[in-house]
Amino acid sequence: MAPPKRHPTVLLLCGDYVEDSEAMVPFQALQAFGITVHAVCPGKKAGEFCRTAVHELGSHQLLLLLGISCVDCKSSACNAISNWLKQAVFFRFPPFISLLQTYTESRGHNFTLNATFEEIDYGKYDGLVLPGGRAPEYLAMDQTVLDCVRKFSESGKPIASICHGQLILASADIVKGRKCTAFPAVKPVLLAAGADWVDPRTMATCVVDGNLITGPTYAGHPEFISHLVRELGGAITGADKKILFLCGDFMEDYEVIVPFQSLQALGCHVDAVCPDKKAGDTCPTAIHDFEGDQTYSEKPGHTFTLTASYDAVDASSYDALVIPGGRAPEYLALDETVIDLVKKFMESKKPVASICHGQQILAAAGVLKGRKCTAYPAVKLNVVLAGAEWLEPDPIDRCYTDGNLITGAAWPGHPEFISQLMALLGIRVSF
């Protein structure tokens, strides 16, 4: 009898002010697919964290730059201004063009490392991931980092680098004659290093040249992660599923983007909708983090673009529903159309996966009676009063499945949350 195949182990190389989603999305998505991921940073140990940065060109960030807070305005007004700004960009209309020549930056989550850089045994890893952000600017000057990257290159193991991560590849002198893309501002460096530059058709277009996978921005995560899984020997089956995300303004950043892009990376058709909004409209997100206070902190997150119109949703055409947390569920739970939508999924016994504060919607819909359920601890009252059997989230990354219902406490539990949804949908990643 042949021994079982070993699942791959991947090294994720981080630094302070790594781009927030470019660290967390591959970190949690790969774990959900059964891949062990060790996140390290030179000079830091397991359990310490890297500060992250939110980089984007979105109109929500422009509103913040202009001193307009989305918290204080109606979503329709915010969208009107956002759409006007987008038109201003398209038609090169002043005075905003000067603001749009590059991305904006704000503080992201604190990203916790789970391994120590100085203790790396390169032989145990099957692939390397280099996120972007500002961290690569100084990591590219660290000789120990360059030695690490060269060892992966010489071994022929997959190297997946995104956005500004390619600065490290250029500094390590491993891109000469290789087809490569990146965030456009990195083009001069890659050309000087001898790379065969490929202009990205969109900010989601990735390029594969042998063991080297490169992408321009986090918009390309689904393709980027999918390529890496295949290069690691993975085969995805059962992903011909259609999944609906129920969104709202100030949903938690990670809790929408990580499962959304993870499911896309598997090959699922994923739609995101929000009441009173259409395909192409956006939702501002909130970064909820644990920073030693009595409750979570909040900062503005990425702007999330919806892919479908809420009024056109046909629940019967979807195989599952995902409800992110954050602050959006507080008011979505008051919307009768949202309640009706959730009831349809629960009555049809299709998978419903809800995380953190998303369970406020489940409680309001009256679908929790007699069901085993967890949530962010502050939502325990909603869950218990709705008649559910409360399951303590200890530790905070615990998730539970009860029939067609999957519940999680917070974004640290995404790997388990996503893998449990995959199990209900019959999606497998095998090696």
C-alpha positions as CSV (number, residue, x, y, z in Angstrom):
1,M,0.0,0.0,0.0
2,A,1.4,3.4,-1.1
3,P,2.0,5.9,1.7
4,P,-0.3,8.9,1.7
5,K,0.9,11.9,-0.2
6,R,2.3,14.7,1.9
7,H,0.6,18.0,1.6
8,P,2.8,20.9,0.6
9,T,4.4,23.4,3.0
10,V,4.9,27.0,1.8
11,L,7.0,29.9,3.2
12,L,5.4,33.4,3.2
13,L,8.0,36.1,3.5
14,C,6.7,39.2,5.3
15,G,7.9,42.6,6.6
16,D,6.4,45.6,8.2
17,Y,4.0,47.4,6.0
18,V,3.4,44.4,3.7
19,E,0.2,45.0,1.9
20,D,-2.6,43.8,4.2
21,S,-4.6,41.5,1.8
22,E,-1.5,40.4,-0.1
23,A,-0.3,38.8,3.1
24,M,-3.5,37.4,4.6
25,V,-5.4,36.2,1.5
26,P,-2.8,33.7,0.3
27,F,-1.9,32.8,4.0
28,Q,-5.4,31.8,4.9
29,A,-6.6,30.5,1.4
30,L,-3.7,28.1,1.1
31,Q,-4.3,26.8,4.6
32,A,-8.0,26.3,3.8
33,F,-6.9,24.1,0.9
34,G,-4.8,21.9,3.1
35,I,-1.4,23.6,2.6
36,T,0.8,24.4,5.6
37,V,1.9,28.0,5.5
38,H,4.7,29.5,7.6
39,A,4.8,33.3,7.8
40,V,8.1,34.8,8.7
41,C,9.9,38.1,8.9
42,P,13.6,38.8,9.3
43,G,14.4,39.9,12.9
44,K,11.1,38.7,14.2
45,K,9.9,35.5,15.9
46,A,6.8,33.4,15.8
47,G,4.0,35.1,17.7
48,E,5.3,38.6,16.9
49,F,3.5,40.7,14.2
50,C,4.0,42.8,11.2
51,R,2.1,46.1,10.7
52,T,0.4,46.0,7.4
53,A,-0.7,48.7,4.9
54,V,-3.9,49.1,2.9
55,H,-3.0,50.2,-0.7
56,E,-5.6,51.1,-3.2
57,L,-6.7,53.6,-5.9
58,G,-10.4,53.4,-4.9
59,S,-12.7,56.4,-4.6
60,H,-13.4,55.5,-0.9
61,Q,-9.8,56.4,0.0
62,L,-10.1,59.6,-2.1
63,L,-13.1,60.5,-0.1
64,L,-11.1,60.1,3.1
65,L,-8.3,62.2,1.6
66,L,-10.8,64.9,0.9
67,G,-12.1,64.8,4.5
68,I,-15.4,63.2,3.6
69,S,-16.3,60.4,5.9
70,C,-18.5,57.6,4.6
71,V,-19.7,57.0,8.2
72,D,-21.5,60.3,8.1
73,C,-23.2,60.1,4.7
74,K,-25.9,58.0,3.1
75,S,-24.5,55.1,1.0
76,S,-26.4,56.5,-2.1
77,A,-24.7,59.8,-1.7
78,C,-21.3,58.2,-1.1
79,N,-21.8,56.1,-4.3
80,A,-22.8,59.1,-6.3
81,I,-19.6,60.9,-5.3
82,S,-17.6,57.7,-5.9
83,N,-19.1,57.3,-9.4
84,W,-18.4,61.0,-10.1
85,L,-14.8,60.5,-9.0
86,K,-14.5,57.4,-11.3
87,Q,-15.7,59.5,-14.2
88,A,-13.2,62.2,-13.3
89,V,-10.5,59.6,-13.5
90,F,-11.7,58.2,-16.8
91,F,-12.0,61.6,-18.5
92,R,-8.8,63.0,-16.9
93,F,-10.9,65.7,-15.3
94,P,-9.1,68.0,-12.8
95,P,-8.6,68.5,-9.9
96,F,-8.4,64.9,-8.9
97,I,-5.9,63.6,-11.4
98,S,-3.0,64.6,-9.2
99,L,-4.5,62.5,-6.4
100,L,-4.8,59.5,-8.6
101,Q,-1.2,59.2,-9.9
102,T,-0.5,56.5,-7.3
103,Y,-2.2,54.5,-4.6
104,T,-3.1,55.7,-1.2
105,E,-2.0,54.1,2.0
106,S,-3.6,53.6,5.4
107,R,-2.9,51.3,8.3
108,G,-4.1,47.7,8.0
109,H,-4.4,44.8,10.4
110,N,-1.6,43.5,12.5
111,F,-0.4,40.3,10.8
112,T,0.8,37.6,13.3
113,L,3.8,35.5,12.3
114,N,3.7,31.8,13.0
115,A,7.3,30.9,12.4
116,T,10.8,32.3,13.0
117,F,12.9,33.4,10.0
118,E,16.2,32.6,11.6
119,E,15.1,29.0,12.1
120,I,14.0,28.2,8.5
121,D,15.0,24.8,7.1
122,Y,14.7,25.5,3.4
123,G,14.5,21.8,2.5
124,K,11.1,21.4,4.2
125,Y,9.4,24.0,2.0
126,D,7.7,23.3,-1.4
127,G,7.1,26.9,-2.4
128,L,7.7,30.6,-1.6
129,V,5.2,33.5,-1.5
130,L,6.3,37.1,-1.7
131,P,3.6,39.7,-0.9
132,G,3.8,43.3,-2.0
133,G,3.3,46.6,-0.2
134,R,6.2,48.6,1.1
135,A,8.0,45.8,2.9
136,P,9.8,44.6,-0.3
137,E,11.6,48.0,-0.6
138,Y,13.8,47.2,2.4
139,L,13.6,43.4,2.3
140,A,15.3,43.6,-1.1
141,M,18.4,45.0,0.7
142,D,18.6,42.2,3.2
143,Q,21.2,39.6,2.2
144,T,19.5,36.8,4.2
145,V,16.3,37.4,2.3
146,L,18.1,37.3,-1.0
147,D,19.9,34.1,-0.1
148,C,16.5,32.6,0.8
149,V,15.0,33.6,-2.5
150,R,18.0,32.3,-4.5
151,K,17.8,28.9,-2.8
152,F,14.1,28.5,-3.9
153,S,15.0,29.6,-7.4
154,E,18.0,27.2,-7.7
155,S,15.8,24.3,-6.4
156,G,13.2,25.0,-9.1
157,K,10.5,25.2,-6.4
158,P,7.5,27.5,-7.2
159,I,8.0,31.2,-6.3
160,A,4.8,33.4,-6.3
161,S,5.4,37.1,-6.1
162,I,2.9,39.9,-6.3
163,C,2.8,43.7,-6.7
164,H,6.1,45.1,-5.3
165,G,7.3,41.7,-4.2
166,Q,9.2,41.6,-7.5
167,L,11.7,44.1,-6.2
168,I,13.1,41.2,-4.1
169,L,13.3,39.0,-7.2
170,A,15.2,41.7,-9.1
171,S,17.6,42.2,-6.2
172,A,18.2,38.5,-6.0
173,D,19.1,38.5,-9.7
174,I,16.7,35.7,-10.6
175,V,14.5,37.4,-13.3
176,K,17.0,37.7,-16.2
177,G,15.3,36.4,-19.3
178,R,12.1,35.5,-17.4
179,K,8.7,36.7,-18.3
180,C,7.4,38.8,-15.4
181,T,4.8,41.3,-14.5
182,A,4.3,43.5,-11.4
183,F,2.7,46.7,-10.2
184,P,3.5,49.1,-13.1
185,A,5.8,51.2,-10.9
186,V,8.2,48.2,-10.6
187,K,8.6,47.9,-14.4
188,P,11.9,50.0,-14.6
189,V,13.6,47.9,-11.9
190,L,12.6,44.6,-13.6
191,L,13.7,45.8,-17.0
192,A,17.1,46.9,-15.5
193,A,17.4,43.4,-14.0
194,G,17.0,41.8,-17.4
195,A,13.4,40.5,-17.1
196,D,11.1,40.1,-20.1
197,W,8.5,42.6,-18.9
198,V,4.8,41.7,-19.6
199,D,2.4,44.6,-19.4
200,P,-0.6,43.5,-17.3
201,R,-3.8,43.6,-19.3
202,T,-5.6,44.3,-16.1
203,M,-4.5,44.6,-12.5
204,A,-5.7,41.0,-12.1
205,T,-3.6,39.5,-14.8
206,C,-0.9,37.1,-13.7
207,V,2.1,35.6,-15.6
208,V,3.6,32.2,-15.2
209,D,7.2,31.4,-16.5
210,G,8.3,28.0,-15.4
211,N,8.4,28.0,-11.6
212,L,7.9,31.8,-11.4
213,I,4.4,33.2,-10.8
214,T,4.0,37.0,-10.8
215,G,1.0,39.3,-10.4
216,P,0.4,43.1,-10.4
217,T,-1.9,43.5,-7.5
218,Y,-4.2,41.8,-5.0
219,A,-7.0,42.0,-7.6
220,G,-5.3,39.0,-9.2
221,H,-5.3,36.8,-6.1
222,P,-7.7,34.2,-7.5
223,E,-5.5,33.5,-10.5
224,F,-2.3,34.0,-8.5
225,I,-3.3,31.4,-5.9
226,S,-4.8,29.0,-8.4
227,H,-1.5,29.0,-10.4
228,L,0.4,28.3,-7.2
229,V,-1.8,25.4,-6.1
230,R,-1.3,23.8,-9.5
231,E,2.5,24.4,-9.4
232,L,2.5,22.6,-6.0
233,G,0.8,19.6,-7.6
234,G,-2.7,20.3,-6.5
235,A,-5.8,19.2,-8.3
236,I,-9.2,21.0,-7.7
237,T,-12.5,19.1,-8.1
238,G,-16.1,19.9,-7.5
239,A,-15.7,23.6,-7.8
240,D,-18.5,24.1,-10.4
241,K,-20.5,26.0,-7.7
242,K,-22.2,29.3,-7.6
243,I,-21.9,31.2,-4.3
244,L,-23.6,34.4,-3.1
245,F,-22.0,36.9,-0.6
246,L,-24.4,39.2,1.3
247,C,-22.5,42.4,1.8
248,G,-23.0,45.8,3.3
249,D,-21.1,49.0,4.1
250,F,-18.4,48.5,6.8
251,M,-18.4,44.7,6.7
252,E,-15.1,43.5,8.0
253,D,-12.3,43.7,5.3
254,Y,-10.8,40.2,5.8
255,E,-14.2,38.6,6.3
256,V,-15.3,39.4,2.8
257,I,-12.1,39.5,0.7
258,V,-10.5,36.3,2.1
259,P,-13.4,33.8,1.5
260,F,-14.4,35.7,-1.7
261,Q,-11.1,35.4,-3.4
262,S,-10.4,31.9,-1.9
263,L,-13.5,30.5,-3.5
264,Q,-12.7,32.3,-6.8
265,A,-9.3,30.7,-6.7
266,L,-10.9,27.3,-6.5
267,G,-12.9,28.1,-9.7
268,C,-16.3,28.9,-8.1
269,H,-18.5,31.5,-9.6
270,V,-18.8,34.0,-6.7
271,D,-21.2,37.0,-6.6
272,A,-21.3,39.8,-4.1
273,V,-24.5,41.9,-3.5
274,C,-25.7,44.6,-1.2
275,P,-29.2,46.0,-0.7
276,D,-29.9,49.1,-2.8
277,K,-26.7,48.7,-4.8
278,K,-25.9,47.4,-8.2
279,A,-23.0,45.5,-9.9
280,G,-20.0,47.8,-10.0
281,D,-21.0,49.8,-7.0
282,T,-18.7,49.6,-3.9
283,C,-18.9,49.0,-0.2
284,P,-16.3,50.5,2.2
285,T,-15.0,47.9,4.6
286,A,-13.8,48.1,8.2
287,I,-10.6,46.7,9.6
288,H,-11.4,45.1,13.0
289,D,-8.3,44.1,14.9
290,F,-7.3,42.8,18.4
291,E,-4.8,45.3,19.8
292,G,-5.0,44.8,23.6
293,D,-8.1,46.9,24.2
294,Q,-11.3,45.7,25.8
295,T,-12.8,45.3,22.4
296,Y,-11.6,45.3,18.8
297,S,-10.3,48.5,17.2
298,E,-11.6,49.8,13.8
299,K,-9.8,51.4,10.9
300,P,-10.9,52.0,7.3
301,G,-10.2,49.0,5.0
302,H,-10.2,48.3,1.3
303,T,-13.1,49.3,-1.0
304,F,-14.9,46.2,-2.1
305,T,-16.6,46.1,-5.5
306,L,-19.9,44.3,-5.9
307,T,-20.3,41.9,-8.8
308,A,-24.1,41.6,-9.1
309,S,-27.2,43.7,-8.5
310,Y,-29.1,42.9,-5.3
311,D,-32.6,43.4,-6.9
312,A,-31.7,40.8,-9.6
313,V,-30.7,38.0,-7.2
314,D,-32.4,34.7,-7.7
315,A,-31.6,32.6,-4.6
316,S,-32.5,29.4,-6.3
317,S,-29.6,29.8,-8.7
318,Y,-27.0,29.7,-6.0
319,D,-25.5,26.7,-4.2
320,A,-24.5,28.6,-1.0
321,L,-24.7,31.8,0.9
322,V,-21.8,33.5,2.8
323,I,-22.4,36.3,5.4
324,P,-19.3,38.3,6.4
325,G,-19.2,40.1,9.8
326,G,-18.2,43.6,10.7
327,R,-20.7,46.3,11.4
328,A,-22.8,45.8,8.3
329,P,-25.0,43.0,9.9
330,E,-26.3,45.4,12.5
331,Y,-28.4,47.2,9.9
332,L,-28.8,44.4,7.3
333,A,-30.6,42.5,10.1
334,L,-33.3,45.2,9.9
335,D,-33.9,44.7,6.1
336,E,-36.9,42.5,5.4
337,T,-35.5,41.6,2.0
338,V,-32.3,40.4,3.6
339,I,-34.3,38.3,6.1
340,D,-36.3,36.7,3.3
341,L,-33.2,35.9,1.4
342,V,-31.5,34.2,4.3
343,K,-34.7,32.2,5.1
344,K,-34.8,30.9,1.5
345,F,-31.3,29.5,1.7
346,M,-32.0,27.9,5.1
347,E,-35.3,26.4,4.1
348,S,-33.7,24.9,1.0
349,K,-31.0,23.4,3.2
350,K,-28.3,24.9,1.1
351,P,-25.0,25.7,2.9
352,V,-25.1,29.0,4.8
353,A,-21.7,30.2,6.2
354,S,-21.7,33.1,8.6
355,I,-18.9,34.6,10.6
356,C,-18.4,37.0,13.5
357,H,-21.3,39.5,13.6
358,G,-23.0,37.9,10.6
359,Q,-24.9,35.8,13.0
360,Q,-26.9,38.9,14.0
361,I,-28.7,38.4,10.6
362,L,-29.3,34.7,11.3
363,A,-30.8,35.6,14.7
364,A,-33.1,38.3,13.3
365,A,-34.2,35.8,10.6
366,G,-35.3,33.3,13.3
367,V,-33.4,30.4,11.7
368,L,-31.2,29.5,14.7
369,K,-33.7,27.8,17.0
370,G,-32.2,24.5,18.2
371,R,-29.1,24.9,16.0
372,K,-25.6,24.7,17.3
373,C,-23.9,28.1,16.7
374,T,-20.9,30.2,17.5
375,A,-20.1,33.8,16.8
376,Y,-18.0,36.7,18.0
377,P,-18.5,36.7,21.8
378,A,-20.3,40.1,21.8
379,V,-23.0,38.4,19.6
380,K,-23.7,35.6,22.1
381,L,-26.8,37.5,23.4
382,N,-28.4,37.6,19.9
383,V,-27.6,33.9,19.3
384,V,-28.9,32.7,22.7
385,L,-32.1,34.8,22.6
386,A,-32.7,33.4,19.1
387,G,-32.9,29.9,20.6
388,A,-29.6,28.5,19.5
389,E,-27.3,26.2,21.4
390,W,-24.3,28.5,22.0
391,L,-20.8,27.0,21.3
392,E,-18.0,28.8,23.0
393,P,-15.4,30.1,20.5
394,D,-12.3,29.0,22.5
395,P,-9.9,29.6,20.8
396,I,-11.3,32.5,18.7
397,D,-10.5,30.7,15.5
398,R,-13.0,27.8,16.1
399,C,-15.7,27.2,13.6
400,Y,-18.6,24.7,13.7
401,T,-20.8,22.9,11.2
402,D,-24.4,21.9,12.2
403,G,-26.2,20.5,9.2
404,N,-26.2,23.1,6.4
405,L,-25.0,25.8,8.8
406,I,-21.4,26.9,9.3
407,T,-20.6,29.5,11.9
408,G,-17.3,31.1,12.9
409,A,-16.2,33.6,15.5
410,A,-13.8,35.9,13.7
411,W,-11.4,36.2,10.8
412,P,-8.6,34.2,12.4
413,G,-10.8,31.1,11.8
414,H,-11.0,31.6,8.0
415,P,-9.0,28.5,7.1
416,E,-11.4,26.3,9.0
417,F,-14.4,28.3,8.0
418,I,-13.6,28.0,4.3
419,S,-12.6,24.3,4.4
420,Q,-15.9,23.5,6.2
421,L,-17.8,25.3,3.4
422,M,-15.8,23.4,0.8
423,A,-16.7,20.1,2.5
424,L,-20.4,20.9,2.4
425,L,-20.1,21.9,-1.3
426,G,-18.1,18.8,-2.2
427,I,-15.0,20.8,-3.3
428,R,-11.7,19.1,-2.8
429,V,-8.0,20.0,-3.3
430,S,-5.9,16.9,-3.6
431,F,-2.1,16.5,-3.8
